[in-house]
Amino acid sequence: MDEAPFKKNPEDLLTLEFGGGILTKDVTTKSPFDEDIEIIDVKLDCGFGPREDVWYSTLPLLIKNVRRGNTIIKKTENGGFSYSLGRKGLMKFFDMRLSYINKQERNMLDVTKNGTAITLEKNYILAPVLNSLKNGNQVQVLKTLKANGENV
């Protein structure tokens, strides 16, 4: 995931591409306070649930850039447009499956048995933790009442 590019320009989220296709869709609303401002909510264009998880787990570009709660502000000025980030939700995270930590099952997870997406999910969750522990750092686990990807 570290090699995936981070898109600094909010406008880039509107045309995020992979394999020749646009990965995002947007819902645009005119500001009731200023006719020169549009509020654009950007999300992944693949549905929700398990299908969405497969896209996120196999494309690190998405985890780094597309979150639930991406809002871009588009302002018309001097015949052109400017874009700024209005809000950015939490980075995508995956549910911790019991098989990821169960002593009998955790080392038996492999691509042939469980599919690439499940194996990558496990690695996204646990690799940073294991690296921190290996380097002598402490790890703190927080339990929240937030839905996966829900904006704070």
The 8 nearest C-alpha neighbors of each residue, nearest first, counted from 0:
[[1, 59, 3, 2, 60, 63, 62, 123],
 [0, 2, 3, 4, 59, 63, 5, 60],
 [3, 1, 0, 4, 59, 60, 5, 63],
 [4, 2, 60, 0, 1, 59, 5, 63],
 [5, 3, 6, 60, 2, 63, 1, 64],
 [4, 6, 63, 7, 64, 3, 60, 2],
 [5, 7, 8, 4, 64, 11, 9, 12],
 [8, 6, 5, 9, 11, 10, 64, 12],
 [7, 9, 10, 11, 6, 12, 83, 82],
 [10, 8, 11, 12, 84, 83, 7, 82],
 [9, 11, 12, 8, 13, 82, 14, 71],
 [12, 10, 9, 13, 14, 8, 15, 6],
 [13, 11, 15, 10, 14, 9, 23, 41],
 [12, 14, 11, 10, 15, 23, 41, 24],
 [15, 13, 12, 11, 21, 16, 23, 22],
 [14, 16, 12, 21, 22, 13, 11, 23],
 [17, 15, 21, 20, 22, 14, 19, 18],
 [16, 18, 19, 20, 21, 22, 15, 58],
 [19, 17, 20, 16, 21, 22, 15, 58],
 [18, 20, 17, 16, 21, 22, 15, 14],
 [21, 19, 16, 17, 18, 22, 15, 14],
 [20, 22, 16, 15, 23, 14, 17, 19],
 [23, 21, 44, 16, 15, 43, 20, 17],
 [24, 22, 43, 44, 42, 21, 13, 15],
 [25, 23, 44, 42, 41, 43, 13, 22],
 [24, 26, 41, 40, 39, 27, 42, 23],
 [25, 27, 40, 39, 41, 28, 24, 38],
 [26, 28, 39, 38, 25, 40, 37, 29],
 [29, 27, 38, 37, 30, 39, 26, 40],
 [30, 28, 37, 38, 31, 36, 34, 27],
 [29, 31, 32, 33, 36, 37, 34, 28],
 [30, 32, 33, 29, 34, 36, 28, 37],
 [33, 31, 30, 34, 36, 29, 35, 37],
 [32, 34, 35, 30, 36, 31, 29, 37],
 [33, 35, 36, 30, 29, 32, 31, 37],
 [36, 34, 75, 33, 74, 37, 76, 30],
 [37, 35, 74, 34, 30, 33, 73, 29],
 [36, 38, 29, 73, 30, 28, 72, 39],
 [39, 37, 72, 28, 27, 71, 29, 73],
 [38, 40, 27, 71, 70, 26, 25, 72],
 [39, 41, 70, 26, 25, 69, 71, 27],
 [42, 40, 25, 69, 24, 70, 39, 23],
 [43, 41, 23, 24, 44, 25, 67, 65],
 [42, 44, 23, 45, 22, 24, 65, 41],
 [43, 45, 23, 24, 22, 46, 42, 21],
 [46, 44, 43, 51, 47, 50, 22, 54],
 [45, 47, 51, 44, 50, 48, 43, 49],
 [48, 46, 51, 50, 49, 45, 52, 43],
 [47, 49, 51, 50, 52, 46, 53, 45],
 [48, 50, 52, 51, 53, 47, 46, 54],
 [51, 49, 53, 52, 48, 47, 46, 54],
 [50, 52, 47, 54, 49, 48, 53, 46],
 [53, 51, 49, 55, 50, 54, 56, 48],
 [54, 52, 56, 50, 116, 51, 55, 57],
 [55, 53, 51, 52, 57, 56, 58, 50],
 [56, 54, 52, 58, 53, 57, 61, 62],
 [55, 57, 53, 116, 54, 120, 58, 119],
 [56, 58, 54, 55, 116, 53, 59, 119],
 [57, 59, 60, 55, 61, 56, 54, 62],
 [60, 58, 0, 62, 61, 3, 63, 57],
 [61, 59, 3, 58, 63, 62, 64, 4],
 [62, 60, 65, 64, 59, 63, 58, 55],
 [63, 61, 59, 91, 60, 64, 55, 65],
 [64, 62, 61, 60, 5, 59, 65, 90],
 [63, 65, 61, 62, 60, 5, 6, 66],
 [66, 64, 61, 62, 63, 42, 43, 67],
 [67, 65, 88, 90, 69, 68, 91, 89],
 [66, 68, 148, 88, 69, 149, 150, 42],
 [67, 69, 88, 150, 87, 66, 70, 86],
 [70, 68, 87, 41, 86, 40, 67, 66],
 [69, 71, 40, 85, 86, 39, 68, 84],
 [70, 72, 84, 39, 85, 83, 38, 73],
 [71, 73, 38, 83, 82, 85, 37, 84],
 [74, 72, 82, 37, 36, 81, 71, 38],
 [75, 73, 36, 81, 80, 35, 76, 72],
 [76, 74, 80, 35, 79, 36, 81, 73],
 [75, 77, 79, 78, 80, 74, 81, 35],
 [76, 78, 79, 75, 80, 81, 74, 35],
 [79, 77, 76, 75, 80, 74, 81, 35],
 [80, 78, 76, 77, 75, 81, 74, 73],
 [81, 79, 75, 74, 76, 73, 82, 78],
 [80, 82, 74, 73, 75, 83, 79, 76],
 [83, 81, 73, 72, 10, 9, 74, 71],
 [84, 82, 72, 71, 9, 85, 73, 81],
 [83, 85, 71, 86, 9, 72, 70, 82],
 [84, 86, 70, 71, 72, 83, 87, 69],
 [87, 85, 70, 69, 84, 68, 88, 71],
 [86, 88, 69, 68, 70, 66, 89, 85],
 [89, 87, 150, 68, 67, 66, 69, 90],
 [88, 90, 148, 150, 91, 66, 149, 87],
 [89, 91, 66, 92, 62, 148, 88, 63],
 [92, 90, 148, 62, 66, 89, 93, 147],
 [93, 91, 90, 147, 148, 94, 124, 123],
 [92, 94, 95, 120, 91, 147, 124, 52],
 [93, 95, 96, 92, 147, 120, 124, 121],
 [94, 96, 93, 97, 99, 124, 121, 100],
 [97, 95, 98, 99, 94, 100, 121, 93],
 [96, 98, 99, 100, 101, 95, 105, 104],
 [97, 99, 101, 104, 96, 100, 105, 108],
 [100, 98, 105, 97, 96, 101, 121, 95],
 [99, 101, 105, 98, 97, 102, 104, 96],
 [102, 100, 98, 104, 105, 103, 97, 99],
 [103, 101, 104, 105, 100, 106, 98, 99],
 [102, 104, 101, 105, 106, 107, 98, 100],
 [103, 105, 107, 98, 101, 102, 106, 108],
 [106, 104, 99, 100, 101, 98, 107, 102],
 [107, 105, 108, 104, 103, 102, 109, 99],
 [106, 108, 104, 105, 109, 103, 112, 98],
 [109, 107, 106, 105, 113, 104, 118, 112],
 [108, 110, 112, 111, 113, 107, 118, 114],
 [109, 111, 114, 115, 113, 112, 118, 108],
 [110, 112, 109, 114, 113, 115, 108, 118],
 [113, 111, 110, 109, 114, 108, 107, 115],
 [114, 112, 110, 111, 109, 117, 108, 115],
 [115, 113, 110, 116, 117, 111, 112, 118],
 [114, 116, 110, 118, 117, 119, 113, 57],
 [115, 117, 119, 53, 56, 118, 114, 57],
 [118, 116, 120, 119, 115, 114, 113, 121],
 [117, 119, 121, 115, 120, 116, 110, 109],
 [118, 120, 122, 116, 121, 117, 56, 115],
 [121, 119, 117, 123, 122, 118, 56, 116],
 [122, 120, 118, 124, 119, 123, 125, 99],
 [121, 123, 119, 126, 125, 124, 120, 118],
 [124, 122, 120, 121, 125, 126, 119, 127],
 [125, 123, 121, 122, 126, 120, 127, 93],
 [124, 126, 128, 122, 127, 123, 121, 129],
 [125, 127, 122, 129, 128, 123, 130, 124],
 [128, 126, 130, 129, 125, 131, 124, 123],
 [129, 127, 125, 131, 126, 130, 132, 138],
 [128, 130, 132, 126, 131, 127, 133, 125],
 [131, 129, 133, 127, 128, 132, 126, 134],
 [132, 130, 134, 128, 136, 133, 129, 127],
 [131, 133, 135, 129, 136, 134, 130, 128],
 [132, 134, 130, 131, 135, 129, 136, 128],
 [135, 133, 131, 132, 136, 130, 129, 137],
 [136, 134, 132, 133, 131, 137, 130, 138],
 [137, 135, 132, 131, 134, 138, 133, 130],
 [136, 138, 132, 139, 135, 131, 128, 134],
 [139, 137, 136, 140, 128, 132, 131, 129],
 [138, 140, 141, 137, 128, 136, 142, 131],
 [141, 139, 138, 142, 143, 128, 137, 124],
 [142, 140, 143, 139, 138, 144, 145, 95],
 [141, 143, 140, 144, 145, 139, 146, 95],
 [144, 142, 145, 141, 146, 140, 147, 151],
 [143, 145, 146, 142, 147, 141, 149, 151],
 [146, 144, 143, 147, 149, 148, 151, 150],
 [147, 145, 149, 148, 144, 143, 150, 151],
 [146, 148, 149, 92, 145, 91, 93, 94],
 [149, 147, 91, 67, 89, 146, 150, 90],
 [150, 148, 146, 147, 67, 145, 151, 88],
 [149, 151, 88, 68, 89, 67, 148, 87],
 [150, 149, 88, 89, 145, 68, 148, 87]]
